[in-house]
Amino acid sequence: MYMQYALDLIEKGHAYYAFDTPEELDAMRERLTAARVVSPQYNSITRTQMRNSLTLPEDEVKALLDSGANYVIRIKIPRKEEVRLHDLIRGWVMVHSSTLDDKVLMKSDGMPTYHLANIVDDHLMGITHVIRGEEWLPSAPLHVLLYRYFGWEDTMPEFAHLPLLLKPDGNGKLSKRDGDKLGFPVFPINWKDQVTGETASGFREQGYLPDAILNFLAFLGWNPGDHKEIFSLEELVEAFSIERIGKSGTKFDIAKAKWYNEQYLRAKSNAELASFVIADAAAEGHTLSLEKAEAIVALTKERATFAADLWKESRFMVLAPAKFDEETASKKWNADAVQVLSKYAATIRAFDGVYDAATAKSLLEATAEAEGIKLGKIMQAVRLAITGLGIGPDLMEVFAILGTQEVAARIDFALATLEVV
């Protein structure tokens, strides 16, 4: 199919047969390099010195074709012409034809190159917009000429050449291998090269939410013209315009992708997210009620970037600590903490009222006051006893989730395990 279009260009005088051997092409490049030509190429000047249907006698061309000699078909770029094209992002782009080479349209094996196949396919499919990366901008003048030479200027699509996605440091184009090297995904899902066996991680498997990634990607090189950053798909469709895409390359900021994921995660209801905590707890052999899982989510989702973080942040609420943070223990565990916690454990064991966060706090404050100890000085030690950690979410909310008997049991374990410094 493509050959008939290439032959049509030859008949119109816009393409030609080229019979040059690889050795002849190499010799041409060497000759130009020796003459200090910066970019040796087969163009409107050098073609006059090569073996093609523009320089060879007609009968010799016919004889070569009849004999089955190898040839390619090249476009005949005009020698002195300014090729203009309108780009939806960059405006009018002008390129002088002297900078263009006579690209191959049909290869010696009878297959079309991208340039010919792309133009013919887009025309036959009625493509109205060609949106692609800016690395294709140097080829755009050639494509404009092809549309003109075929007589398809009236149906030529509009072009938009998008700026490149750059590495996080801005040095170079982002590649598929940069992600795992730098610690972030670049594929929607896990990807494996069937030839090399190399694998690359995907956004889905790392816990990114689809809507968050869509929102993040929309803002790579585009902005709506105001300070709003969170958009639903419908809002993006309404707000998006190609004209607001920037011309410069955009750094791939994985920290921003994580921020978007946090926003979308926090926007989900506690009931939606509870299923993640229930599933992760079950994977470790523990059953969680929906009520408790929702309470855990309410306390931890502001600290989570991914759904998996909910369990990481709340695991201690289901599994009592078997060990304690050594640095916190060495600095904060003392006789005052032991004194208050011993009394508090006895108090809550006997308590039969509603044990919510406010009650847990008031009982602890009353115990510390009765012992003549300032609560603020021992709060890290209290956290250590209950969670095994030096930091974490609101401790009184943790007390309420655990309940009096579990809190008392954890205090007993800490008192029996930790040594006063």
C-alpha positions as CSV (number, residue, x, y, z in Angstrom):
1,M,0.0,0.0,0.0
2,Y,2.7,2.5,1.0
3,M,4.7,1.8,-2.2
4,Q,1.9,3.3,-4.3
5,Y,2.1,6.5,-2.3
6,A,5.9,6.6,-2.7
7,L,5.7,6.1,-6.4
8,D,3.1,8.8,-6.6
9,L,5.6,11.2,-5.1
10,I,8.2,10.1,-7.6
11,E,5.8,10.8,-10.5
12,K,5.1,14.2,-9.1
13,G,8.8,15.0,-8.8
14,H,8.9,15.0,-5.0
15,A,10.8,11.8,-4.5
16,Y,13.4,9.7,-6.2
17,Y,15.2,6.3,-6.4
18,A,18.6,6.2,-4.7
19,F,20.9,3.2,-5.6
20,D,23.8,4.2,-3.3
21,T,25.6,1.3,-1.6
22,P,26.5,1.4,2.1
23,E,30.2,1.9,1.0
24,E,29.2,4.9,-1.2
25,L,27.2,6.4,1.6
26,D,30.2,6.0,4.0
27,A,32.5,7.6,1.5
28,M,30.2,10.6,1.1
29,R,30.1,11.1,4.9
30,E,33.9,10.8,5.1
31,R,34.4,13.3,2.3
32,L,32.1,15.8,4.0
33,T,33.7,15.3,7.4
34,A,37.1,15.9,5.9
35,A,35.7,19.1,4.4
36,R,34.7,20.1,8.0
37,V,31.0,19.8,7.4
38,V,29.4,19.7,10.9
39,S,26.5,17.4,10.0
40,P,27.2,15.3,6.9
41,Q,23.9,14.3,5.3
42,Y,22.2,13.2,2.1
43,N,20.5,16.5,1.1
44,S,19.7,18.8,-1.8
45,I,23.4,19.4,-2.4
46,T,25.1,16.1,-1.8
47,R,22.4,14.2,-3.8
48,T,23.8,15.7,-7.0
49,Q,27.0,13.7,-6.4
50,M,25.3,10.4,-5.6
51,R,23.9,7.5,-7.6
52,N,20.1,8.2,-7.9
53,S,17.4,8.8,-10.4
54,L,18.1,12.5,-10.3
55,T,21.8,12.1,-11.5
56,L,21.7,8.9,-13.5
57,P,20.4,8.6,-17.1
58,E,16.9,7.5,-17.4
59,D,17.8,4.3,-19.3
60,E,20.3,3.4,-16.6
61,V,17.7,3.9,-13.9
62,K,15.3,1.6,-15.7
63,A,18.0,-1.0,-16.2
64,L,18.8,-1.0,-12.4
65,L,15.2,-1.3,-11.5
66,D,14.6,-4.1,-14.0
67,S,17.7,-6.0,-12.7
68,G,16.4,-6.0,-9.2
69,A,19.2,-3.7,-7.8
70,N,18.7,-2.5,-4.3
71,Y,17.3,0.9,-3.9
72,V,15.6,3.2,-1.4
73,I,13.1,6.0,-2.2
74,R,14.0,9.4,-0.7
75,I,12.0,12.5,-0.5
76,K,13.3,15.4,-2.6
77,I,13.7,18.3,-0.2
78,P,13.6,21.7,-1.9
79,R,16.9,23.5,-1.9
80,K,15.9,27.0,-0.8
81,E,12.6,27.3,1.0
82,E,11.4,28.3,4.4
83,V,9.0,25.6,5.7
84,R,6.4,27.0,8.1
85,L,4.3,25.0,10.5
86,H,1.9,26.1,13.3
87,D,2.3,24.3,16.6
88,L,-0.4,24.6,19.2
89,I,2.2,25.0,22.0
90,R,5.0,26.9,20.3
91,G,3.2,29.0,17.7
92,W,4.7,29.4,14.3
93,V,7.9,27.4,13.7
94,M,10.1,28.2,10.7
95,V,12.8,25.9,9.4
96,H,14.9,26.5,6.3
97,S,15.0,23.5,3.9
98,S,18.8,23.7,3.7
99,T,18.9,22.2,7.2
100,L,16.8,19.2,6.2
101,D,18.1,15.9,4.6
102,D,16.4,13.8,2.0
103,K,14.9,11.2,4.4
104,V,14.3,7.7,3.2
105,L,10.6,7.0,2.7
106,M,10.8,3.4,1.4
107,K,13.6,1.1,2.6
108,S,15.4,-1.4,0.4
109,D,13.3,-4.3,1.9
110,G,10.2,-2.6,0.6
111,M,9.0,-1.4,4.0
112,P,8.0,2.2,4.6
113,T,9.8,4.3,7.2
114,Y,7.9,6.0,10.0
115,H,7.8,9.3,8.2
116,L,5.8,7.9,5.2
117,A,3.7,5.4,7.1
118,N,2.8,7.9,9.7
119,I,1.5,10.5,7.2
120,V,-0.4,8.1,5.1
121,D,-2.0,6.3,8.1
122,D,-3.0,9.6,9.8
123,H,-4.5,10.9,6.5
124,L,-6.5,7.7,5.9
125,M,-7.7,7.6,9.5
126,G,-8.8,11.2,9.4
127,I,-6.5,12.2,12.3
128,T,-7.2,15.9,13.3
129,H,-4.5,16.4,16.0
130,V,-1.0,15.0,16.3
131,I,0.2,15.4,19.9
132,R,3.7,14.0,20.5
133,G,6.9,14.7,22.3
134,E,9.2,17.6,21.2
135,E,11.8,15.2,20.0
136,W,9.6,14.9,16.9
137,L,9.7,18.6,16.3
138,P,12.7,18.4,13.9
139,S,10.7,15.9,11.8
140,A,7.6,18.1,11.6
141,P,8.8,20.2,8.6
142,L,9.3,17.0,6.6
143,H,5.8,15.9,7.5
144,V,4.4,19.2,6.5
145,L,6.1,18.9,3.1
146,L,4.7,15.4,2.7
147,Y,1.1,16.6,3.3
148,R,1.7,19.3,0.7
149,Y,3.2,17.0,-1.8
150,F,0.4,14.5,-1.5
151,G,-2.1,17.4,-1.9
152,W,-3.5,16.9,1.6
153,E,-2.8,20.4,3.0
154,D,-6.5,21.1,3.6
155,T,-6.8,18.0,5.9
156,M,-3.4,18.3,7.5
157,P,-3.8,17.8,11.3
158,E,-2.9,20.3,13.9
159,F,0.4,19.7,15.6
160,A,1.3,20.0,19.3
161,H,4.8,19.0,20.4
162,L,4.9,18.4,24.2
163,P,7.9,19.4,26.4
164,L,9.9,16.5,27.7
165,L,9.7,14.9,31.1
166,L,13.1,15.5,32.7
167,K,15.0,13.6,35.4
168,P,14.3,14.9,38.9
169,D,17.5,16.9,38.8
170,G,16.6,18.4,35.4
171,N,19.6,16.9,33.7
172,G,18.3,14.9,30.7
173,K,15.2,13.2,29.6
174,L,13.5,10.8,32.0
175,S,14.0,7.2,31.0
176,K,12.2,4.0,32.0
177,R,15.3,2.9,33.9
178,D,15.6,6.1,35.9
179,G,12.8,5.1,38.2
180,D,14.3,2.1,39.9
181,K,17.7,3.7,40.0
182,L,16.3,6.8,41.8
183,G,13.6,5.0,43.8
184,F,10.3,5.7,42.0
185,P,8.1,4.0,39.4
186,V,7.7,5.2,35.8
187,F,5.3,2.5,34.6
188,P,1.5,2.3,35.4
189,I,2.0,-1.4,36.5
190,N,5.0,-3.6,37.0
191,W,6.9,-4.1,33.8
192,K,9.3,-6.8,32.6
193,D,11.5,-6.7,29.5
194,Q,10.8,-10.0,27.8
195,V,14.2,-9.9,26.1
196,T,16.6,-8.9,28.9
197,G,14.5,-10.0,31.9
198,E,14.9,-6.6,33.5
199,T,12.0,-5.4,35.6
200,A,10.7,-2.0,36.6
201,S,8.2,-1.2,39.3
202,G,4.7,0.2,38.7
203,F,2.7,3.0,40.3
204,R,-0.1,0.5,41.1
205,E,2.1,-1.9,42.9
206,Q,3.7,0.8,45.0
207,G,0.3,1.9,46.2
208,Y,-0.5,5.0,44.1
209,L,-4.2,5.7,43.6
210,P,-5.4,6.1,40.0
211,D,-7.0,9.4,40.5
212,A,-4.0,10.8,42.3
213,I,-1.7,9.7,39.4
214,L,-4.0,11.2,36.8
215,N,-4.1,14.5,38.7
216,F,-0.3,14.5,39.1
217,L,0.4,13.7,35.4
218,A,-2.0,16.4,34.3
219,F,0.1,19.0,36.1
220,L,3.4,17.9,34.4
221,G,4.0,20.8,32.1
222,W,0.4,22.2,32.4
223,N,-1.4,24.4,34.9
224,P,-4.9,25.8,35.0
225,G,-3.9,29.4,35.6
226,D,-4.8,29.5,39.3
227,H,-3.7,27.9,42.5
228,K,-6.1,25.0,42.5
229,E,-4.2,21.7,42.4
230,I,-6.8,19.0,43.2
231,F,-9.0,18.2,40.2
232,S,-11.5,15.4,39.5
233,L,-11.3,13.8,36.0
234,E,-14.4,15.8,35.0
235,E,-12.8,19.1,36.3
236,L,-9.6,18.3,34.4
237,V,-11.5,17.7,31.2
238,E,-13.3,21.1,31.7
239,A,-10.1,23.0,32.6
240,F,-7.5,21.5,30.3
241,S,-6.3,23.4,27.2
242,I,-3.3,22.6,25.1
243,E,-2.5,26.3,24.9
244,R,-1.7,26.3,28.7
245,I,1.0,23.7,28.3
246,G,4.5,25.1,28.9
247,K,7.3,25.1,26.3
248,S,10.0,24.0,28.7
249,G,10.8,20.5,30.0
250,T,9.3,19.5,33.3
251,K,11.2,17.8,36.2
252,F,9.6,14.6,37.3
253,D,8.9,15.4,41.0
254,I,8.1,12.2,42.8
255,A,7.6,14.1,46.0
256,K,4.7,15.8,44.4
257,A,3.2,12.5,43.2
258,K,3.3,11.3,46.9
259,W,1.7,14.5,48.0
260,Y,-1.2,13.9,45.5
261,N,-1.6,10.4,46.8
262,E,-1.8,11.7,50.4
263,Q,-4.6,14.1,49.4
264,Y,-6.6,11.5,47.7
265,L,-6.0,8.9,50.4
266,R,-7.2,11.3,53.1
267,A,-10.3,12.2,51.0
268,K,-11.5,8.6,51.2
269,S,-13.9,7.6,54.0
270,N,-12.6,5.7,57.0
271,A,-14.9,2.8,56.0
272,E,-13.2,2.6,52.5
273,L,-9.7,2.6,54.0
274,A,-10.6,0.2,56.9
275,S,-10.6,-2.7,54.4
276,F,-6.8,-2.2,53.9
277,V,-6.1,-2.4,57.6
278,I,-8.3,-5.4,58.1
279,A,-6.6,-7.2,55.2
280,D,-3.1,-6.5,56.4
281,A,-4.0,-7.5,59.9
282,A,-5.4,-10.8,58.6
283,A,-2.2,-11.4,56.7
284,E,-0.5,-11.5,60.0
285,G,-3.1,-13.8,61.6
286,H,-5.2,-11.2,63.4
287,T,-8.9,-10.4,63.0
288,L,-10.0,-6.8,63.3
289,S,-13.6,-5.6,63.6
290,L,-14.7,-2.9,61.1
291,E,-15.4,-0.5,64.0
292,K,-11.8,-0.9,65.4
293,A,-10.3,-0.7,61.9
294,E,-12.2,2.6,61.2
295,A,-11.0,4.0,64.5
296,I,-7.4,3.1,63.5
297,V,-7.8,4.7,60.1
298,A,-9.2,7.9,61.6
299,L,-6.1,8.2,63.7
300,T,-3.5,7.3,61.2
301,K,-4.5,8.4,57.7
302,E,-3.1,11.9,58.2
303,R,0.3,10.2,58.6
304,A,0.0,7.9,55.6
305,T,1.2,8.4,52.0
306,F,0.0,5.0,50.8
307,A,-2.8,2.6,52.0
308,A,-0.1,0.2,53.1
309,D,1.2,2.9,55.5
310,L,-2.0,2.6,57.5
311,W,-1.0,-0.8,58.8
312,K,2.6,0.2,59.3
313,E,1.5,3.2,61.3
314,S,-1.1,1.3,63.4
315,R,0.4,-2.2,63.7
316,F,1.3,-1.5,67.4
317,M,-2.4,-1.0,68.1
318,V,-3.1,-4.6,67.2
319,L,0.1,-6.2,68.2
320,A,1.6,-5.3,71.6
321,P,5.2,-4.3,71.5
322,A,7.7,-7.1,72.1
323,K,10.6,-4.7,72.3
324,F,11.1,-1.0,73.0
325,D,12.9,1.8,71.2
326,E,16.3,1.8,72.8
327,E,17.1,5.5,72.4
328,T,13.8,6.6,74.0
329,A,14.2,4.1,76.8
330,S,17.7,5.2,77.6
331,K,16.6,8.9,77.8
332,K,13.1,8.9,79.0
333,W,12.3,5.7,81.1
334,N,12.7,6.7,84.8
335,A,11.4,6.1,88.3
336,D,8.8,8.8,87.9
337,A,7.3,7.1,84.8
338,V,7.3,3.7,86.7
339,Q,5.5,5.3,89.6
340,V,2.8,6.9,87.6
341,L,2.2,4.0,85.3
342,S,2.0,1.5,88.1
343,K,-0.8,3.5,89.7
344,Y,-2.5,4.2,86.4
345,A,-2.7,0.5,85.5
346,A,-4.4,-0.2,88.8
347,T,-6.8,2.7,88.3
348,I,-8.0,1.7,84.9
349,R,-8.4,-2.0,85.8
350,A,-11.0,-0.9,88.3
351,F,-12.6,1.7,85.9
352,D,-15.9,0.6,84.5
353,G,-17.1,3.8,82.7
354,V,-16.7,4.9,79.1
355,Y,-13.0,4.9,78.3
356,D,-12.6,7.5,75.6
357,A,-9.6,9.7,74.8
358,A,-10.8,12.5,77.1
359,T,-11.3,10.1,80.0
360,A,-8.0,8.3,79.4
361,K,-6.3,11.7,79.6
362,S,-8.1,12.9,82.7
363,L,-7.4,9.7,84.6
364,L,-3.7,9.9,83.7
365,E,-3.5,13.6,84.7
366,A,-5.2,12.8,88.0
367,T,-2.8,9.9,88.7
368,A,0.3,12.1,87.9
369,E,-1.0,14.9,90.1
370,A,-1.7,12.5,93.0
371,E,1.9,11.3,92.8
372,G,3.2,14.9,92.6
373,I,4.8,14.3,89.1
374,K,4.4,16.6,86.1
375,L,2.8,14.6,83.3
376,G,4.7,16.4,80.6
377,K,8.0,15.1,81.8
378,I,7.0,11.5,81.5
379,M,4.7,11.4,78.4
380,Q,7.4,10.0,76.1
381,A,7.9,7.2,78.6
382,V,4.2,6.6,78.7
383,R,4.1,6.4,74.9
384,L,7.1,4.0,75.0
385,A,5.3,1.7,77.4
386,I,2.1,1.5,75.3
387,T,3.5,1.5,71.8
388,G,7.2,0.6,72.1
389,L,8.0,3.7,70.1
390,G,9.2,7.2,70.8
391,I,6.8,9.0,68.4
392,G,3.3,8.3,67.0
393,P,-0.3,9.5,66.7
394,D,-2.3,11.0,69.5
395,L,-1.6,8.8,72.5
396,M,-4.9,9.3,74.2
397,E,-6.8,8.2,71.1
398,V,-4.6,5.1,71.1
399,F,-5.6,4.4,74.7
400,A,-9.2,4.7,73.7
401,I,-8.8,2.2,70.8
402,L,-6.9,-0.3,73.0
403,G,-9.2,-0.2,76.0
404,T,-8.5,-0.3,79.7
405,Q,-7.4,-3.9,80.0
406,E,-5.0,-3.9,77.0
407,V,-3.4,-0.6,78.2
408,A,-3.0,-2.1,81.7
409,A,-1.5,-5.3,80.3
410,R,1.0,-3.3,78.2
411,I,2.0,-1.2,81.2
412,D,2.7,-4.4,83.1
413,F,4.9,-5.7,80.3
414,A,6.9,-2.5,80.1
415,L,7.3,-2.4,83.9
416,A,8.6,-5.9,83.9
417,T,10.9,-5.5,80.8
418,L,12.4,-2.0,81.0
419,E,15.1,-1.1,83.5
420,V,15.2,2.3,85.1
421,V,18.2,4.3,84.1
